[in-house]
Amino acid sequence: MSPAEYLIWYGVFRIVTNLQMFVLGPRLILSIRQYHAKVVANHDEGSRMTTMLFQERATVSIEHSV
């Protein structure tokens, strides 16, 4: 490999490295945050549903005649 080819490949490597750090890195972080927010929202929704079920069962009245 000639020194000119080496410098060209080194330049391409530097460009790709910077692209990865400044474009793909933050995009990955944002997608992880979005996924986490979705998981938390689904978890909260599930806990509300169980609370509603317990409240619904608590409102059922049973009458006893003596």
N, CA, C and O atoms as CSV, one atom per row, in Angstrom:
chain,resi,resn,atom,element,x,y,z
A,1,MET,N,N,0.864,-1.171,0.000
A,1,MET,CA,C,0.000,0.000,0.000
A,1,MET,C,C,0.910,1.233,0.000
A,1,MET,O,O,1.831,1.343,0.809
A,2,SER,N,N,0.640,2.122,-0.893
A,2,SER,CA,C,1.459,3.339,-0.998
A,2,SER,C,C,1.042,4.336,0.084
A,2,SER,O,O,-0.062,4.251,0.622
A,3,PRO,N,N,1.921,5.269,0.394
A,3,PRO,CA,C,1.571,6.281,1.402
A,3,PRO,C,C,0.327,7.095,1.024
A,3,PRO,O,O,-0.422,7.507,1.910
A,4,ALA,N,N,0.095,7.333,-0.255
A,4,ALA,CA,C,-1.098,8.085,-0.679
A,4,ALA,C,C,-2.367,7.283,-0.394
A,4,ALA,O,O,-3.352,7.831,0.100
A,5,GLU,N,N,-2.344,5.989,-0.706
A,5,GLU,CA,C,-3.511,5.138,-0.412
A,5,GLU,C,C,-3.755,5.059,1.087
A,5,GLU,O,O,-4.899,5.084,1.539
A,6,TYR,N,N,-2.675,4.964,1.855
A,6,TYR,CA,C,-2.803,4.925,3.310
A,6,TYR,C,C,-3.474,6.189,3.820
A,6,TYR,O,O,-4.371,6.118,4.660
A,7,LEU,N,N,-3.054,7.340,3.325
A,7,LEU,CA,C,-3.647,8.601,3.768
A,7,LEU,C,C,-5.109,8.703,3.370
A,7,LEU,O,O,-5.915,9.247,4.126
A,8,ILE,N,N,-5.471,8.188,2.194
A,8,ILE,CA,C,-6.874,8.212,1.761
A,8,ILE,C,C,-7.722,7.349,2.692
A,8,ILE,O,O,-8.783,7.783,3.141
A,9,TRP,N,N,-7.263,6.133,2.984
A,9,TRP,CA,C,-8.031,5.248,3.859
A,9,TRP,C,C,-8.091,5.791,5.281
A,9,TRP,O,O,-9.103,5.644,5.967
A,10,TYR,N,N,-6.999,6.421,5.722
A,10,TYR,CA,C,-6.999,7.025,7.049
A,10,TYR,C,C,-8.010,8.172,7.106
A,10,TYR,O,O,-8.711,8.328,8.106
A,11,GLY,N,N,-8.088,8.966,6.052
A,11,GLY,CA,C,-9.064,10.054,5.994
A,11,GLY,C,C,-10.491,9.534,5.998
A,11,GLY,O,O,-11.356,10.095,6.671
A,12,VAL,N,N,-10.744,8.466,5.253
A,12,VAL,CA,C,-12.078,7.855,5.241
A,12,VAL,C,C,-12.417,7.327,6.631
A,12,VAL,O,O,-13.545,7.480,7.099
A,13,PHE,N,N,-11.451,6.712,7.281
A,13,PHE,CA,C,-11.676,6.191,8.628
A,13,PHE,C,C,-12.030,7.312,9.593
A,13,PHE,O,O,-12.933,7.161,10.415
A,14,ARG,N,N,-11.318,8.445,9.499
A,14,ARG,CA,C,-11.601,9.570,10.394
A,14,ARG,C,C,-13.003,10.142,10.150
A,14,ARG,O,O,-13.708,10.489,11.097
A,15,ILE,N,N,-13.397,10.238,8.893
A,15,ILE,CA,C,-14.730,10.760,8.568
A,15,ILE,C,C,-15.810,9.831,9.110
A,15,ILE,O,O,-16.787,10.289,9.702
A,16,VAL,N,N,-15.635,8.535,8.910
A,16,VAL,CA,C,-16.626,7.573,9.389
A,16,VAL,C,C,-16.682,7.576,10.915
A,16,VAL,O,O,-17.762,7.476,11.496
A,17,THR,N,N,-15.530,7.688,11.562
A,17,THR,CA,C,-15.501,7.727,13.027
A,17,THR,C,C,-16.256,8.947,13.552
A,17,THR,O,O,-17.048,8.836,14.488
A,18,ASN,N,N,-16.009,10.109,12.950
A,18,ASN,CA,C,-16.720,11.316,13.381
A,18,ASN,C,C,-18.209,11.213,13.096
A,18,ASN,O,O,-19.022,11.649,13.911
A,19,LEU,N,N,-18.575,10.653,11.972
A,19,LEU,CA,C,-19.985,10.453,11.647
A,19,LEU,C,C,-20.643,9.567,12.705
A,19,LEU,O,O,-21.757,9.839,13.154
A,20,GLN,N,N,-19.949,8.522,13.089
A,20,GLN,CA,C,-20.490,7.603,14.088
A,20,GLN,C,C,-20.662,8.298,15.431
A,20,GLN,O,O,-21.678,8.106,16.099
A,21,MET,N,N,-19.685,9.102,15.834
A,21,MET,CA,C,-19.761,9.754,17.145
A,21,MET,C,C,-20.836,10.823,17.200
A,21,MET,O,O,-21.556,10.924,18.193
A,22,PHE,N,N,-20.955,11.620,16.150
A,22,PHE,CA,C,-21.823,12.789,16.223
A,22,PHE,C,C,-23.205,12.584,15.633
A,22,PHE,O,O,-24.088,13.411,15.862
A,23,VAL,N,N,-23.425,11.525,14.889
A,23,VAL,CA,C,-24.736,11.285,14.294
A,23,VAL,C,C,-25.366,10.024,14.879
A,23,VAL,O,O,-26.479,10.066,15.404
A,24,LEU,N,N,-24.660,8.919,14.787
A,24,LEU,CA,C,-25.240,7.654,15.216
A,24,LEU,C,C,-25.310,7.526,16.735
A,24,LEU,O,O,-26.254,6.926,17.250
A,25,GLY,N,N,-24.344,8.068,17.462
A,25,GLY,CA,C,-24.348,7.992,18.928
A,25,GLY,C,C,-25.571,8.663,19.531
A,25,GLY,O,O,-26.327,8.013,20.253
A,26,PRO,N,N,-25.790,9.958,19.253
A,26,PRO,CA,C,-26.975,10.620,19.801
A,26,PRO,C,C,-28.285,9.987,19.320
A,26,PRO,O,O,-29.268,9.948,20.061
A,27,ARG,N,N,-28.295,9.501,18.095
A,27,ARG,CA,C,-29.522,8.856,17.597
A,27,ARG,C,C,-29.822,7.597,18.395
A,27,ARG,O,O,-30.980,7.316,18.705
A,28,LEU,N,N,-28.789,6.842,18.728
A,28,LEU,CA,C,-28.973,5.652,19.549
A,28,LEU,C,C,-29.487,6.028,20.929
A,28,LEU,O,O,-30.385,5.375,21.460
A,29,ILE,N,N,-28.923,7.074,21.510
A,29,ILE,CA,C,-29.367,7.517,22.836
A,29,ILE,C,C,-30.829,7.941,22.794
A,29,ILE,O,O,-31.600,7.591,23.688
A,30,LEU,N,N,-31.221,8.691,21.764
A,30,LEU,CA,C,-32.614,9.134,21.667
A,30,LEU,C,C,-33.568,7.959,21.469
A,30,LEU,O,O,-34.666,7.953,22.026
A,31,SER,N,N,-33.159,6.969,20.684
A,31,SER,CA,C,-34.040,5.822,20.480
A,31,SER,C,C,-34.163,4.999,21.754
A,31,SER,O,O,-35.228,4.441,22.019
A,32,ILE,N,N,-33.106,4.909,22.546
A,32,ILE,CA,C,-33.193,4.200,23.828
A,32,ILE,C,C,-34.123,4.946,24.772
A,32,ILE,O,O,-34.925,4.326,25.470
A,33,ARG,N,N,-34.022,6.279,24.802
A,33,ARG,CA,C,-34.931,7.063,25.653
A,33,ARG,C,C,-36.385,6.880,25.238
A,33,ARG,O,O,-37.268,6.747,26.085
A,34,GLN,N,N,-36.628,6.874,23.928
A,34,GLN,CA,C,-37.994,6.698,23.434
A,34,GLN,C,C,-38.521,5.316,23.823
A,34,GLN,O,O,-39.668,5.187,24.253
A,35,TYR,N,N,-37.691,4.286,23.674
A,35,TYR,CA,C,-38.099,2.937,24.047
A,35,TYR,C,C,-38.393,2.866,25.547
A,35,TYR,O,O,-39.382,2.258,25.956
A,36,HIS,N,N,-37.541,3.484,26.364
A,36,HIS,CA,C,-37.746,3.465,27.814
A,36,HIS,C,C,-39.037,4.183,28.191
A,36,HIS,O,O,-39.773,3.717,29.060
A,37,ALA,N,N,-39.318,5.313,27.544
A,37,ALA,CA,C,-40.557,6.048,27.830
A,37,ALA,C,C,-41.774,5.201,27.473
A,37,ALA,O,O,-42.778,5.220,28.186
A,38,LYS,N,N,-41.685,4.457,26.368
A,38,LYS,CA,C,-42.790,3.596,25.963
A,38,LYS,C,C,-42.991,2.467,26.967
A,38,LYS,O,O,-44.128,2.125,27.293
A,39,VAL,N,N,-41.908,1.889,27.458
A,39,VAL,CA,C,-42.002,0.809,28.435
A,39,VAL,C,C,-42.614,1.324,29.734
A,39,VAL,O,O,-43.463,0.661,30.329
A,40,VAL,N,N,-42.181,2.512,30.174
A,40,VAL,CA,C,-42.722,3.087,31.404
A,40,VAL,C,C,-44.207,3.394,31.227
A,40,VAL,O,O,-44.995,3.150,32.141
A,41,ALA,N,N,-44.598,3.917,30.082
A,41,ALA,CA,C,-46.009,4.227,29.839
A,41,ALA,C,C,-46.845,2.951,29.846
A,41,ALA,O,O,-47.939,2.936,30.411
A,42,ASN,N,N,-46.354,1.897,29.236
A,42,ASN,CA,C,-47.089,0.637,29.233
A,42,ASN,C,C,-47.164,0.040,30.629
A,42,ASN,O,O,-48.174,-0.563,30.991
A,43,HIS,N,N,-46.117,0.198,31.409
A,43,HIS,CA,C,-46.132,-0.323,32.777
A,43,HIS,C,C,-47.143,0.432,33.625
A,43,HIS,O,O,-47.885,-0.177,34.396
A,44,ASP,N,N,-47.179,1.757,33.490
A,44,ASP,CA,C,-48.145,2.552,34.247
A,44,ASP,C,C,-49.572,2.200,33.849
A,44,ASP,O,O,-50.456,2.138,34.704
A,45,GLU,N,N,-49.800,1.973,32.578
A,45,GLU,CA,C,-51.131,1.623,32.099
A,45,GLU,C,C,-51.580,0.294,32.693
A,45,GLU,O,O,-52.740,0.143,33.075
A,46,GLY,N,N,-50.678,-0.656,32.772
A,46,GLY,CA,C,-51.008,-1.957,33.340
A,46,GLY,C,C,-51.340,-1.859,34.812
A,46,GLY,O,O,-52.259,-2.538,35.270
A,47,SER,N,N,-50.634,-1.049,35.568
A,47,SER,CA,C,-50.923,-0.925,36.995
A,47,SER,C,C,-52.257,-0.221,37.215
A,47,SER,O,O,-52.965,-0.539,38.171
A,48,ARG,N,N,-52.616,0.729,36.349
A,48,ARG,CA,C,-53.922,1.373,36.469
A,48,ARG,C,C,-55.045,0.375,36.211
A,48,ARG,O,O,-56.086,0.435,36.865
A,49,MET,N,N,-54.848,-0.527,35.281
A,49,MET,CA,C,-55.886,-1.502,34.969
A,49,MET,C,C,-56.127,-2.423,36.159
A,49,MET,O,O,-57.276,-2.743,36.463
A,50,THR,N,N,-55.063,-2.855,36.840
A,50,THR,CA,C,-55.274,-3.734,37.996
A,50,THR,C,C,-55.957,-2.980,39.119
A,50,THR,O,O,-56.778,-3.558,39.831
A,51,THR,N,N,-55.639,-1.694,39.297
A,51,THR,CA,C,-56.307,-0.893,40.314
A,51,THR,C,C,-57.787,-0.775,40.001
A,51,THR,O,O,-58.624,-0.863,40.899
A,52,MET,N,N,-58.113,-0.577,38.736
A,52,MET,CA,C,-59.511,-0.480,38.357
A,52,MET,C,C,-60.232,-1.805,38.615
A,52,MET,O,O,-61.387,-1.813,39.041
A,53,LEU,N,N,-59.564,-2.902,38.361
A,53,LEU,CA,C,-60.196,-4.188,38.616
A,53,LEU,C,C,-60.475,-4.374,40.092
A,53,LEU,O,O,-61.545,-4.856,40.462
A,54,PHE,N,N,-59.533,-4.002,40.939
A,54,PHE,CA,C,-59.758,-4.127,42.369
A,54,PHE,C,C,-60.891,-3.212,42.823
A,54,PHE,O,O,-61.703,-3.600,43.662
A,55,GLN,N,N,-60.949,-2.005,42.277
A,55,GLN,CA,C,-62.019,-1.091,42.655
A,55,GLN,C,C,-63.358,-1.633,42.182
A,55,GLN,O,O,-64.355,-1.512,42.894
A,56,GLU,N,N,-63.398,-2.219,41.010
A,56,GLU,CA,C,-64.649,-2.748,40.487
A,56,GLU,C,C,-65.144,-3.887,41.365
A,56,GLU,O,O,-66.340,-3.981,41.639
A,57,ARG,N,N,-64.256,-4.740,41.803
A,57,ARG,CA,C,-64.656,-5.852,42.669
A,57,ARG,C,C,-65.091,-5.353,44.033
A,57,ARG,O,O,-65.955,-5.960,44.667
A,58,ALA,N,N,-64.506,-4.258,44.494
A,58,ALA,CA,C,-64.849,-3.724,45.807
A,58,ALA,C,C,-66.236,-3.103,45.800
A,58,ALA,O,O,-66.876,-3.041,46.850
A,59,THR,N,N,-66.721,-2.643,44.661
A,59,THR,CA,C,-68.019,-1.986,44.626
A,59,THR,C,C,-69.179,-2.972,44.522
A,59,THR,O,O,-70.339,-2.573,44.625
A,60,VAL,N,N,-68.882,-4.243,44.320
A,60,VAL,CA,C,-69.945,-5.239,44.247
A,60,VAL,C,C,-70.514,-5.442,45.648
A,60,VAL,O,O,-69.786,-5.793,46.576
A,61,SER,N,N,-71.798,-5.225,45.792
A,61,SER,CA,C,-72.387,-5.353,47.130
A,61,SER,C,C,-73.081,-6.688,47.248
A,61,SER,O,O,-73.740,-7.152,46.318
A,62,ILE,N,N,-72.924,-7.294,48.396
A,62,ILE,CA,C,-73.587,-8.581,48.690
A,62,ILE,C,C,-74.550,-8.329,49.848
A,62,ILE,O,O,-74.147,-7.906,50.931
A,63,GLU,N,N,-75.805,-8.592,49.601
A,63,GLU,CA,C,-76.802,-8.352,50.639
A,63,GLU,C,C,-77.119,-9.664,51.353
A,63,GLU,O,O,-77.331,-10.704,50.730
A,64,HIS,N,N,-77.143,-9.575,52.663
A,64,HIS,CA,C,-77.476,-10.744,53.469
A,64,HIS,C,C,-78.839,-10.477,54.120
A,64,HIS,O,O,-79.057,-9.423,54.718
A,65,SER,N,N,-79.700,-11.395,54.000
A,65,SER,CA,C,-80.998,-11.252,54.679
A,65,SER,C,C,-81.006,-12.179,55.882
A,65,SER,O,O,-80.688,-13.363,55.772
A,66,VAL,N,N,-81.360,-11.645,56.996
A,66,VAL,CA,C,-81.356,-12.421,58.229
A,66,VAL,C,C,-82.771,-12.758,58.637
A,66,VAL,O,O,-82.980,-13.413,59.658
